[in-house]
Amino acid sequence: LWKKPVQTDLKWVNYPSVVYFQEKIYACGPSSSNMKGLSLYECTAFPTAWKFVCEVDSKADVMHPTIFAHNDRLYIFNTRRCFNAKGQHRLGLYSSEKKTSCSRS
């Protein structure tokens, strides 16, 4: 059982999505229902210390961002709060060209 607190000043603590990629650990967030924006963080001392890498999308209105690695790129699936014609949320996807770049596809 882990007894040390994990850093709590990050936005994404309610839905931590973490990936090991090119010998580093990354996380994305937030997924809080009252926050906008999507950021990428790198772990500096697992699991207690994280540093901000970049803002993926400062205006993103998303829920439950889930990060994963595939073919030397990071991807972040998310649920966009904008509704489609059927009244459903939309699935969104961000991807990186490099492990630390933040660009949308």
MOPAC internal coordinates of N, CA, C and O (Angstrom, degrees):
PM7 1SCF
backbone

  N    0.0000 0     0.00 0     0.00 0    0    0    0
  C    1.4543 1     0.00 0     0.00 0    1    0    0
  C    1.5173 1   109.05 1     0.00 0    2    1    0
  O    1.2310 1   120.55 1   -49.76 1    3    2    1
  N    1.3270 1   116.55 1   130.24 1    3    2    1
  C    1.4619 1   122.70 1  -179.94 1    5    3    2
  C    1.5138 1   108.65 1   -84.08 1    6    5    3
  O    1.2310 1   120.14 1   -54.91 1    7    6    5
  N    1.3364 1   117.33 1   125.09 1    7    6    5
  C    1.4606 1   120.34 1  -174.80 1    9    7    6
  C    1.5175 1   113.58 1  -108.88 1   10    9    7
  O    1.2310 1   119.64 1   167.72 1   11   10    9
  N    1.3276 1   118.30 1   -12.28 1   11   10    9
  C    1.4609 1   120.33 1   178.35 1   13   11   10
  C    1.5184 1   109.85 1   -80.96 1   14   13   11
  O    1.2310 1   120.19 1   -36.23 1   15   14   13
  N    1.3320 1   117.25 1   143.77 1   15   14   13
  C    1.4712 1   118.31 1   177.22 1   17   15   14
  C    1.5293 1   110.76 1   -74.65 1   18   17   15
  O    1.2310 1   121.08 1   -37.97 1   19   18   17
  N    1.3096 1   115.53 1   142.03 1   19   18   17
  C    1.4626 1   121.26 1   172.95 1   21   19   18
  C    1.5207 1   106.80 1   -81.50 1   22   21   19
  O    1.2310 1   120.48 1   -31.07 1   23   22   21
  N    1.3115 1   116.70 1   148.93 1   23   22   21
  C    1.4705 1   121.17 1  -179.16 1   25   23   22
  C    1.5245 1   109.74 1   -50.20 1   26   25   23
  O    1.2310 1   119.94 1   -51.97 1   27   26   25
  N    1.3178 1   117.71 1   128.03 1   27   26   25
  C    1.4612 1   120.52 1  -172.51 1   29   27   26
  C    1.5167 1   114.33 1  -109.30 1   30   29   27
  O    1.2310 1   118.80 1  -176.74 1   31   30   29
  N    1.3181 1   119.90 1     3.26 1   31   30   29
  C    1.4586 1   119.98 1  -179.63 1   33   31   30
  C    1.5237 1   112.59 1   -87.97 1   34   33   31
  O    1.2310 1   119.77 1  -174.93 1   35   34   33
  N    1.3141 1   118.05 1     5.07 1   35   34   33
  C    1.4544 1   121.25 1   177.63 1   37   35   34
  C    1.5205 1   110.05 1   -84.60 1   38   37   35
  O    1.2310 1   120.86 1   -26.69 1   39   38   37
  N    1.3260 1   115.96 1   153.31 1   39   38   37
  C    1.4641 1   121.70 1  -176.46 1   41   39   38
  C    1.5266 1   113.00 1   -73.55 1   42   41   39
  O    1.2310 1   119.73 1   155.16 1   43   42   41
  N    1.3109 1   118.12 1   -24.84 1   43   42   41
  C    1.4570 1   120.90 1  -166.98 1   45   43   42
  C    1.5211 1   114.51 1   -97.78 1   46   45   43
  O    1.2310 1   119.13 1  -162.61 1   47   46   45
  N    1.3115 1   119.26 1    17.39 1   47   46   45
  C    1.4587 1   119.96 1  -172.88 1   49   47   46
  C    1.5289 1   114.07 1   -64.64 1   50   49   47
  O    1.2310 1   119.28 1   161.44 1   51   50   49
  N    1.3142 1   118.99 1   -18.56 1   51   50   49
  C    1.4638 1   118.82 1  -179.69 1   53   51   50
  C    1.5295 1   113.32 1   -81.26 1   54   53   51
  O    1.2310 1   119.49 1   166.02 1   55   54   53
  N    1.3122 1   118.58 1   -13.98 1   55   54   53
  C    1.4619 1   121.79 1   178.17 1   57   55   54
  C    1.5283 1   108.46 1  -150.02 1   58   57   55
  O    1.2310 1   119.79 1  -104.13 1   59   58   57
  N    1.3134 1   118.01 1    75.87 1   59   58   57
  C    1.4666 1   119.28 1  -177.76 1   61   59   58
  C    1.5256 1   111.68 1   -73.20 1   62   61   59
  O    1.2310 1   120.73 1   -56.61 1   63   62   61
  N    1.3064 1   116.21 1   123.39 1   63   62   61
  C    1.4565 1   122.37 1   175.78 1   65   63   62
  C    1.5231 1   106.39 1  -119.02 1   66   65   63
  O    1.2310 1   120.46 1   -63.32 1   67   66   65
  N    1.3185 1   116.72 1   116.68 1   67   66   65
  C    1.4612 1   122.38 1  -169.93 1   69   67   66
  C    1.5169 1   109.69 1  -125.99 1   70   69   67
  O    1.2310 1   120.59 1   -35.39 1   71   70   69
  N    1.3538 1   116.47 1   144.61 1   71   70   69
  C    1.4611 1   121.06 1   178.30 1   73   71   70
  C    1.5317 1   109.10 1  -141.02 1   74   73   71
  O    1.2310 1   120.87 1   -37.45 1   75   74   73
  N    1.3255 1   115.94 1   142.55 1   75   74   73
  C    1.4633 1   122.61 1   172.67 1   77   75   74
  C    1.5222 1   106.52 1   -94.46 1   78   77   75
  O    1.2310 1   120.34 1   -56.74 1   79   78   77
  N    1.3365 1   116.95 1   123.26 1   79   78   77
  C    1.4597 1   120.87 1  -173.42 1   81   79   78
  C    1.5235 1   109.36 1  -147.80 1   82   81   79
  O    1.2310 1   120.41 1   -57.49 1   83   82   81
  N    1.3308 1   116.82 1   122.51 1   83   82   81
  C    1.4558 1   124.00 1   178.55 1   85   83   82
  C    1.5334 1   111.62 1    48.58 1   86   85   83
  O    1.2310 1   121.74 1  -128.93 1   87   86   85
  N    1.3295 1   114.27 1    51.07 1   87   86   85
  C    1.4593 1   124.45 1   175.66 1   89   87   86
  C    1.5234 1   114.78 1    65.35 1   90   89   87
  O    1.2310 1   120.30 1  -157.94 1   91   90   89
  N    1.3262 1   117.03 1    22.06 1   91   90   89
  C    1.4584 1   122.44 1   174.92 1   93   91   90
  C    1.5243 1   108.33 1  -135.43 1   94   93   91
  O    1.2310 1   121.00 1   -20.46 1   95   94   93
  N    1.3194 1   115.69 1   159.54 1   95   94   93
  C    1.4606 1   121.37 1   178.14 1   97   95   94
  C    1.5217 1   108.46 1  -111.15 1   98   97   95
  O    1.2310 1   120.62 1   -50.57 1   99   98   97
  N    1.3231 1   116.42 1   129.43 1   99   98   97
  C    1.4596 1   122.82 1  -178.74 1  101   99   98
  C    1.5258 1   110.20 1  -121.20 1  102  101   99
  O    1.2310 1   121.35 1   -23.97 1  103  102  101
  N    1.3104 1   115.02 1   156.03 1  103  102  101
  C    1.4554 1   121.95 1   174.33 1  105  103  102
  C    1.5248 1   108.10 1  -143.00 1  106  105  103
  O    1.2310 1   120.64 1   -21.20 1  107  106  105
  N    1.3086 1   116.38 1   158.80 1  107  106  105
  C    1.4580 1   120.49 1   177.70 1  109  107  106
  C    1.5161 1   109.20 1  -131.21 1  110  109  107
  O    1.2310 1   120.89 1   -20.24 1  111  110  109
  N    1.3083 1   115.90 1   159.76 1  111  110  109
  C    1.4564 1   120.12 1   179.27 1  113  111  110
  C    1.5030 1   109.68 1  -178.83 1  114  113  111
  O    1.2310 1   118.67 1    -7.37 1  115  114  113
  N    1.2941 1   120.14 1   172.63 1  115  114  113
  C    1.4543 1   127.09 1     7.79 1  117  115  114
  C    1.5167 1   111.70 1   -96.94 1  118  117  115
  O    1.2310 1   121.40 1    -2.13 1  119  118  117
  N    1.3102 1   114.93 1   177.87 1  119  118  117
  C    1.4579 1   120.04 1   169.03 1  121  119  118
  C    1.5173 1   109.39 1  -129.95 1  122  121  119
  O    1.2310 1   120.12 1  -165.00 1  123  122  121
  N    1.2954 1   117.38 1    15.00 1  123  122  121
  C    1.4594 1   121.57 1   179.94 1  125  123  122
  C    1.5224 1   109.72 1   -66.51 1  126  125  123
  O    1.2310 1   120.37 1   -39.99 1  127  126  125
  N    1.2957 1   116.89 1   140.01 1  127  126  125
  C    1.4598 1   120.72 1  -175.43 1  129  127  126
  C    1.5223 1   113.21 1   -69.04 1  130  129  127
  O    1.2310 1   119.37 1   163.35 1  131  130  129
  N    1.3157 1   118.80 1   -16.65 1  131  130  129
  C    1.4659 1   119.77 1  -178.97 1  133  131  130
  C    1.5245 1   113.25 1  -108.97 1  134  133  131
  O    1.2310 1   119.36 1  -167.43 1  135  134  133
  N    1.3355 1   118.82 1    12.57 1  135  134  133
  C    1.4603 1   121.82 1  -179.29 1  137  135  134
  C    1.5207 1   110.51 1  -119.50 1  138  137  135
  O    1.2310 1   121.20 1   -32.64 1  139  138  137
  N    1.3177 1   115.31 1   147.36 1  139  138  137
  C    1.4569 1   120.69 1   173.08 1  141  139  138
  C    1.5137 1   108.21 1  -115.72 1  142  141  139
  O    1.2310 1   121.03 1   -21.76 1  143  142  141
  N    1.3081 1   115.64 1   158.24 1  143  142  141
  C    1.4526 1   121.46 1  -179.73 1  145  143  142
  C    1.5105 1   110.94 1   106.13 1  146  145  143
  O    1.2310 1   121.42 1   -27.65 1  147  146  145
  N    1.3186 1   114.88 1   152.35 1  147  146  145
  C    1.4560 1   121.73 1   179.84 1  149  147  146
  C    1.5209 1   107.64 1  -137.52 1  150  149  147
  O    1.2310 1   120.36 1   -57.11 1  151  150  149
  N    1.3211 1   116.93 1   122.89 1  151  150  149
  C    1.4649 1   122.21 1  -174.86 1  153  151  150
  C    1.5176 1   111.13 1  -123.17 1  154  153  151
  O    1.2310 1   121.34 1   -22.61 1  155  154  153
  N    1.3400 1   115.04 1   157.39 1  155  154  153
  C    1.4529 1   122.65 1   176.19 1  157  155  154
  C    1.5217 1   107.87 1  -112.24 1  158  157  155
  O    1.2310 1   120.49 1   -44.80 1  159  158  157
  N    1.3473 1   116.67 1   135.20 1  159  158  157
  C    1.4587 1   123.47 1   179.94 1  161  159  158
  C    1.5218 1   109.05 1  -125.13 1  162  161  159
  O    1.2310 1   121.14 1   -28.58 1  163  162  161
  N    1.3352 1   115.43 1   151.42 1  163  162  161
  C    1.4600 1   121.89 1   175.27 1  165  163  162
  C    1.5230 1   108.37 1  -117.71 1  166  165  163
  O    1.2310 1   121.03 1   -42.08 1  167  166  165
  N    1.3137 1   115.63 1   137.92 1  167  166  165
  C    1.4539 1   120.29 1   179.58 1  169  167  166
  C    1.5271 1   109.23 1   -79.21 1  170  169  167
  O    1.2310 1   120.61 1   -47.18 1  171  170  169
  N    1.3276 1   116.44 1   132.82 1  171  170  169
  C    1.4654 1   121.10 1   177.56 1  173  171  170
  C    1.5263 1   111.80 1  -106.03 1  174  173  171
  O    1.2310 1   119.96 1   158.79 1  175  174  173
  N    1.3187 1   117.68 1   -21.21 1  175  174  173
  C    1.4658 1   123.04 1   175.85 1  177  175  174
  C    1.5268 1   107.67 1  -157.98 1  178  177  175
  O    1.2310 1   120.72 1   -86.58 1  179  178  177
  N    1.3224 1   116.22 1    93.42 1  179  178  177
  C    1.4544 1   120.94 1  -173.58 1  181  179  178
  C    1.5157 1   111.38 1   -65.45 1  182  181  179
  O    1.2310 1   119.63 1   -41.99 1  183  182  181
  N    1.3126 1   118.30 1   138.01 1  183  182  181
  C    1.4559 1   128.25 1    -5.47 1  185  183  182
  C    1.5263 1   113.24 1  -100.09 1  186  185  183
  O    1.2310 1   120.11 1  -165.80 1  187  186  185
  N    1.3194 1   117.40 1    14.20 1  187  186  185
  C    1.4646 1   119.53 1  -167.82 1  189  187  186
  C    1.5214 1   116.41 1   -95.13 1  190  189  187
  O    1.2310 1   118.59 1   163.43 1  191  190  189
  N    1.3082 1   120.28 1   -16.57 1  191  190  189
  C    1.4700 1   119.80 1  -174.78 1  193  191  190
  C    1.5265 1   111.45 1  -132.42 1  194  193  191
  O    1.2310 1   121.23 1   -47.95 1  195  194  193
  N    1.3429 1   115.25 1   132.05 1  195  194  193
  C    1.4592 1   122.73 1  -177.48 1  197  195  194
  C    1.5144 1   109.22 1  -134.96 1  198  197  195
  O    1.2310 1   120.63 1   -33.17 1  199  198  197
  N    1.3448 1   116.40 1   146.83 1  199  198  197
  C    1.4607 1   119.66 1   175.01 1  201  199  198
  C    1.5238 1   109.20 1  -123.49 1  202  201  199
  O    1.2310 1   121.42 1   -31.94 1  203  202  201
  N    1.3069 1   114.90 1   148.06 1  203  202  201
  C    1.4647 1   122.73 1   177.98 1  205  203  202
  C    1.5225 1   108.92 1   -68.95 1  206  205  203
  O    1.2310 1   120.12 1   -47.57 1  207  206  205
  N    1.3376 1   117.37 1   132.43 1  207  206  205
  C    1.4660 1   122.20 1   176.35 1  209  207  206
  C    1.5237 1   109.54 1  -101.48 1  210  209  207
  O    1.2310 1   120.37 1   125.20 1  211  210  209
  N    1.3309 1   116.90 1   -54.80 1  211  210  209
  C    1.4597 1   119.76 1  -179.46 1  213  211  210
  C    1.5284 1   110.52 1  -167.71 1  214  213  211
  O    1.2310 1   121.84 1   -17.66 1  215  214  213
  N    1.3052 1   114.08 1   162.34 1  215  214  213
  C    1.4648 1   121.58 1   174.35 1  217  215  214
  C    1.5263 1   106.38 1   -89.93 1  218  217  215
  O    1.2310 1   120.04 1   -63.90 1  219  218  217
  N    1.3156 1   117.52 1   116.10 1  219  218  217
  C    1.4637 1   122.05 1   179.29 1  221  219  218
  C    1.5242 1   109.42 1   -70.89 1  222  221  219
  O    1.2310 1   120.71 1   133.73 1  223  222  221
  N    1.3228 1   116.25 1   -46.27 1  223  222  221
  C    1.4575 1   122.03 1   179.29 1  225  223  222
  C    1.5247 1   107.71 1  -157.06 1  226  225  223
  O    1.2310 1   120.64 1   -69.57 1  227  226  225
  N    1.3158 1   116.38 1   110.43 1  227  226  225
  C    1.4739 1   120.53 1  -175.10 1  229  227  226
  C    1.5267 1   112.53 1   -71.82 1  230  229  227
  O    1.2310 1   119.76 1   161.10 1  231  230  229
  N    1.3225 1   118.07 1   -18.90 1  231  230  229
  C    1.4660 1   120.93 1  -177.62 1  233  231  230
  C    1.5209 1   113.15 1  -107.29 1  234  233  231
  O    1.2310 1   120.44 1  -175.07 1  235  234  233
  N    1.3060 1   116.77 1     4.93 1  235  234  233
  C    1.4642 1   120.55 1  -177.39 1  237  235  234
  C    1.5207 1   110.75 1   -60.78 1  238  237  235
  O    1.2310 1   120.60 1   -47.42 1  239  238  237
  N    1.3054 1   116.46 1   132.58 1  239  238  237
  C    1.4544 1   122.70 1   175.11 1  241  239  238
  C    1.5258 1   106.12 1  -113.94 1  242  241  239
  O    1.2310 1   121.11 1   -99.19 1  243  242  241
  N    1.3324 1   115.48 1    80.81 1  243  242  241
  C    1.4606 1   121.27 1  -171.10 1  245  243  242
  C    1.5279 1   111.12 1  -125.52 1  246  245  243
  O    1.2310 1   121.91 1   -18.53 1  247  246  245
  N    1.3186 1   113.94 1   161.47 1  247  246  245
  C    1.4576 1   121.67 1   175.26 1  249  247  246
  C    1.5275 1   108.45 1  -125.55 1  250  249  247
  O    1.2310 1   120.49 1   -27.49 1  251  250  249
  N    1.2968 1   116.68 1   152.51 1  251  250  249
  C    1.4576 1   124.68 1   171.88 1  253  251  250
  C    1.5324 1   114.49 1    48.50 1  254  253  251
  O    1.2310 1   119.61 1  -123.89 1  255  254  253
  N    1.3292 1   118.35 1    56.11 1  255  254  253
  C    1.4629 1   118.92 1   176.22 1  257  255  254
  C    1.5295 1   109.90 1   -66.30 1  258  257  255
  O    1.2310 1   120.94 1   -46.24 1  259  258  257
  N    1.3176 1   115.80 1   133.76 1  259  258  257
  C    1.4613 1   121.73 1  -178.53 1  261  259  258
  C    1.5178 1   108.68 1  -125.48 1  262  261  259
  O    1.2310 1   120.86 1   -61.63 1  263  262  261
  N    1.3244 1   115.95 1   118.37 1  263  262  261
  C    1.4634 1   121.14 1  -175.43 1  265  263  262
  C    1.5256 1   110.23 1   -97.92 1  266  265  263
  O    1.2310 1   120.70 1   -37.61 1  267  266  265
  N    1.3480 1   116.27 1   142.39 1  267  266  265
  C    1.4546 1   121.09 1   174.44 1  269  267  266
  C    1.5218 1   109.21 1  -152.99 1  270  269  267
  O    1.2310 1   120.72 1   -17.11 1  271  270  269
  N    1.3183 1   116.22 1   162.89 1  271  270  269
  C    1.4620 1   122.57 1  -179.76 1  273  271  270
  C    1.5210 1   109.44 1  -111.99 1  274  273  271
  O    1.2310 1   121.21 1   -38.53 1  275  274  273
  N    1.3419 1   115.28 1   141.47 1  275  274  273
  C    1.4638 1   121.41 1   177.34 1  277  275  274
  C    1.5192 1   107.84 1  -157.39 1  278  277  275
  O    1.2310 1   120.26 1   -49.58 1  279  278  277
  N    1.3308 1   117.10 1   130.42 1  279  278  277
  C    1.4687 1   122.83 1   177.48 1  281  279  278
  C    1.5335 1   112.49 1    49.64 1  282  281  279
  O    1.2310 1   120.76 1  -129.41 1  283  282  281
  N    1.3334 1   116.16 1    50.59 1  283  282  281
  C    1.4690 1   122.71 1   176.17 1  285  283  282
  C    1.5222 1   114.57 1    62.32 1  286  285  283
  O    1.2310 1   120.23 1  -153.36 1  287  286  285
  N    1.3088 1   117.17 1    26.64 1  287  286  285
  C    1.4609 1   121.71 1   175.58 1  289  287  286
  C    1.5126 1   109.75 1  -135.73 1  290  289  287
  O    1.2310 1   121.13 1   -27.39 1  291  290  289
  N    1.3213 1   115.44 1   152.61 1  291  290  289
  C    1.4549 1   120.97 1   172.24 1  293  291  290
  C    1.5202 1   108.86 1   -96.09 1  294  293  291
  O    1.2310 1   120.58 1   -38.78 1  295  294  293
  N    1.3071 1   116.49 1   141.22 1  295  294  293
  C    1.4559 1   123.01 1   177.07 1  297  295  294
  C    1.5189 1   108.51 1  -127.50 1  298  297  295
  O    1.2310 1   120.55 1   -33.57 1  299  298  297
  N    1.3218 1   116.56 1   146.43 1  299  298  297
  C    1.4547 1   121.51 1   174.92 1  301  299  298
  C    1.5237 1   108.75 1  -129.18 1  302  301  299
  O    1.2310 1   120.97 1   -73.38 1  303  302  301
  N    1.3346 1   115.75 1   106.62 1  303  302  301
  C    1.4575 1   120.15 1   170.92 1  305  303  302
  C    1.5190 1   108.05 1   -80.12 1  306  305  303
  O    1.2310 1   120.25 1   -30.68 1  307  306  305
  N    1.3165 1   117.13 1   149.32 1  307  306  305
  C    1.4553 1   120.61 1   179.35 1  309  307  306
  C    1.5205 1   109.25 1  -156.69 1  310  309  307
  O    1.2310 1   121.37 1   -16.28 1  311  310  309
  N    1.3038 1   114.98 1   163.72 1  311  310  309
  C    1.4516 1   121.45 1   173.92 1  313  311  310
  C    1.5115 1   107.81 1  -103.23 1  314  313  311
  O    1.2310 1   120.48 1   -61.90 1  315  314  313
  N    1.3254 1   116.69 1   118.10 1  315  314  313
  C    1.4664 1   121.33 1   178.79 1  317  315  314
  C    1.5210 1   108.87 1   -84.55 1  318  317  315
  O    1.2310 1   121.41 1   -42.16 1  319  318  317
  N    1.3299 1   114.90 1   137.84 1  319  318  317
  C    1.4565 1   119.39 1  -176.96 1  321  319  318
  C    1.5252 1   113.85 1   -76.45 1  322  321  319
  O    1.2310 1   119.71 1   169.06 1  323  322  321
  N    1.3237 1   118.16 1   -10.94 1  323  322  321
  C    1.4604 1   118.50 1   178.04 1  325  323  322
  C    1.5309 1   107.85 1   -71.40 1  326  325  323
  O    1.2310 1   120.73 1   -44.72 1  327  326  325
  N    1.2827 1   116.21 1   135.28 1  327  326  325
  C    1.4535 1   120.64 1  -176.89 1  329  327  326
  C    1.5216 1   111.15 1   -90.07 1  330  329  327
  O    1.2310 1   120.36 1   -33.63 1  331  330  329
  N    1.3263 1   116.92 1   146.37 1  331  330  329
  C    1.4557 1   120.56 1   174.91 1  333  331  330
  C    1.5255 1   109.30 1   -87.36 1  334  333  331
  O    1.2310 1   120.08 1     6.32 1  335  334  333
  N    1.3117 1   117.45 1  -173.68 1  335  334  333
  C    1.4675 1   121.77 1  -176.28 1  337  335  334
  C    1.5342 1   112.51 1   -61.75 1  338  337  335
  O    1.2310 1   119.85 1   155.96 1  339  338  337
  N    1.3224 1   117.88 1   -24.04 1  339  338  337
  C    1.4617 1   121.22 1   179.82 1  341  339  338
  C    1.5282 1   111.96 1   -91.85 1  342  341  339
  O    1.2310 1   120.10 1  -173.86 1  343  342  341
  N    1.3298 1   117.42 1     6.14 1  343  342  341
  C    1.4566 1   120.64 1   179.38 1  345  343  342
  C    1.5185 1   114.08 1    78.09 1  346  345  343
  O    1.2310 1   120.48 1  -156.43 1  347  346  345
  N    1.3240 1   116.68 1    23.57 1  347  346  345
  C    1.4586 1   121.26 1  -178.75 1  349  347  346
  C    1.5283 1   110.20 1  -109.80 1  350  349  347
  O    1.2310 1   120.77 1   -28.51 1  351  350  349
  N    1.3319 1   116.14 1   151.49 1  351  350  349
  C    1.4573 1   120.45 1   172.84 1  353  351  350
  C    1.5278 1   108.83 1   -66.89 1  354  353  351
  O    1.2310 1   120.81 1   -21.73 1  355  354  353
  N    1.3367 1   116.05 1   158.27 1  355  354  353
  C    1.4628 1   120.68 1   179.30 1  357  355  354
  C    1.5223 1   110.74 1  -105.55 1  358  357  355
  O    1.2310 1   120.55 1   -30.34 1  359  358  357
  N    1.3081 1   116.55 1   149.66 1  359  358  357
  C    1.4516 1   122.40 1   174.92 1  361  359  358
  C    1.5196 1   108.05 1   -85.03 1  362  361  359
  O    1.2310 1   120.35 1   -49.16 1  363  362  361
  N    1.3352 1   116.94 1   130.84 1  363  362  361
  C    1.4548 1   121.67 1   178.17 1  365  363  362
  C    1.5185 1   110.52 1  -117.33 1  366  365  363
  O    1.2310 1   120.37 1   -21.42 1  367  366  365
  N    1.3360 1   116.89 1   158.58 1  367  366  365
  C    1.4574 1   121.96 1   179.01 1  369  367  366
  C    1.5213 1   109.68 1  -144.55 1  370  369  367
  O    1.2310 1   120.85 1   -52.24 1  371  370  369
  N    1.3197 1   115.97 1   127.76 1  371  370  369
  C    1.4581 1   122.90 1   171.50 1  373  371  370
  C    1.5206 1   106.90 1  -111.86 1  374  373  371
  O    1.2310 1   120.34 1   -28.45 1  375  374  373
  N    1.3376 1   116.96 1   151.55 1  375  374  373
  C    1.4624 1   120.00 1   175.60 1  377  375  374
  C    1.5203 1   109.56 1  -143.45 1  378  377  375
  O    1.2310 1   121.46 1   -22.66 1  379  378  377
  N    1.3224 1   114.82 1   157.34 1  379  378  377
  C    1.4630 1   120.68 1   179.19 1  381  379  378
  C    1.5146 1   109.81 1  -108.35 1  382  381  379
  O    1.2310 1   120.97 1   -30.03 1  383  382  381
  N    1.3235 1   115.75 1   149.97 1  383  382  381
  C    1.4601 1   119.81 1   172.61 1  385  383  382
  C    1.5182 1   109.77 1   -86.78 1  386  385  383
  O    1.2310 1   120.35 1   147.02 1  387  386  385
  N    1.3200 1   116.94 1   -32.98 1  387  386  385
  C    1.4543 1   123.99 1   175.12 1  389  387  386
  C    1.5113 1   107.27 1  -127.93 1  390  389  387
  O    1.2310 1   120.42 1   -13.57 1  391  390  389
  N    1.3169 1   116.80 1   166.43 1  391  390  389
  C    1.4560 1   119.69 1  -174.81 1  393  391  390
  C    1.5165 1   113.26 1   -63.29 1  394  393  391
  O    1.2310 1   119.11 1   155.55 1  395  394  393
  N    1.3235 1   119.30 1   -24.45 1  395  394  393
  C    1.4510 1   119.47 1  -178.55 1  397  395  394
  C    1.5263 1   112.95 1  -115.35 1  398  397  395
  O    1.2310 1   119.64 1  -175.71 1  399  398  397
  N    1.3139 1   118.29 1     4.29 1  399  398  397
  C    1.4593 1   118.70 1   177.82 1  401  399  398
  C    1.5169 1   109.66 1   -86.06 1  402  401  399
  O    1.2310 1   120.72 1   -25.44 1  403  402  401
  N    1.3010 1   116.22 1   154.56 1  403  402  401
  C    1.4528 1   120.29 1   179.94 1  405  403  402
  C    1.5180 1   108.58 1  -124.55 1  406  405  403
  O    1.2310 1   120.67 1   -81.26 1  407  406  405
  N    1.3160 1   116.33 1    98.74 1  407  406  405
  C    1.4552 1   119.87 1   178.22 1  409  407  406
  C    1.5121 1   109.69 1  -136.25 1  410  409  407
  O    1.2310 1   121.07 1   -28.18 1  411  410  409
  N    1.3171 1   115.56 1   151.82 1  411  410  409
  C    1.4625 1   120.22 1   179.64 1  413  411  410
  C    1.5157 1   109.66 1   -92.77 1  414  413  411
  O    1.2310 1   121.01 1   -32.44 1  415  414  413
  N    1.3192 1   115.68 1   147.56 1  415  414  413
  C    1.4712 1   120.39 1   173.23 1  417  415  414
  C    1.5125 1   108.95 1  -109.59 1  418  417  415
  O    1.2310 1   120.10 1   180.00 1  419  418  417

